[in-house]
Amino acid sequence: MANPLSSTVNVVVRIVGGSAINPSLTFDVTCGVTCVNTVGGVNFTPGLTPVSIAAGAKTSFSFNQPISSSFANQKVTFTATLYWATGTLYTRGNPRSGSFAVVP
């Protein structure tokens, strides 16, 4: 990620997904330094610790989130959306979608 702004920006990624086989298996997490279950949208989720990117800087970050064993042998589809803020409220970026298989 690159921050083209003249001030520091805080970023988090919201990942919403579910099983393509069993629609009752879903997840909705928002990740920065750590991942937390999303509650009422990114701006209303307590416990978020965003990743800060200095003005004009570039960075990358990674995170992991354990997935329930209920997802074993499932194809999972997801949408990840970057959210950024220079103050207290996050602005939604463009989402990206994908899928993966959970193999025990």
C-alpha positions, 0 to 999 in steps of 0.5 A, spaced: 500 500 500 502 507 498 499 513 502 499 519 497 497 523 502 501 529 506 498 526 512 499 519 516 493 514 514 490 508 518 488 502 514 484 496 516 482 490 511 475 487 512 474 480 509 467 477 508 466 470 506 463 464 506 462 457 504 460 456 497 457 449 499 454 450 505 451 457 506 450 457 513 458 457 514 460 465 514 465 470 517 466 477 517 472 480 520 476 486 520 484 486 520 489 491 522 495 489 527 490 483 529 483 481 527 477 482 530 469 480 528 466 485 525 460 488 529 456 493 525 461 495 520 468 498 520 466 504 524 463 501 529 467 495 531 470 495 537 478 493 538 480 495 531 488 496 531 489 499 524 496 499 521 499 506 520 502 509 514 506 515 514 505 520 509 508 518 502 510 512 505 509 505 502 508 498 506 505 492 506 502 488 512 500 481 513 495 477 518 492 471 519 485 469 522 484 461 524 478 459 521 473 454 524 474 446 523 467 447 520 470 449 513 474 443 512 473 440 505 469 447 503 470 452 498 470 459 501 469 465 497 471 472 500 471 479 499 476 483 502 476 491 502 481 496 504 478 502 509 483 508 511 482 514 515 486 520 517 481 521 523 476 517 526 472 515 521 474 510 515 473 511 508 471 504 504 476 503 498 475 498 492 473 491 494 477 485 491 474 478 491 477 471 491 476 464 493 480 458 496 479 451 499 480 449 506 484 442 506 485 439 513 
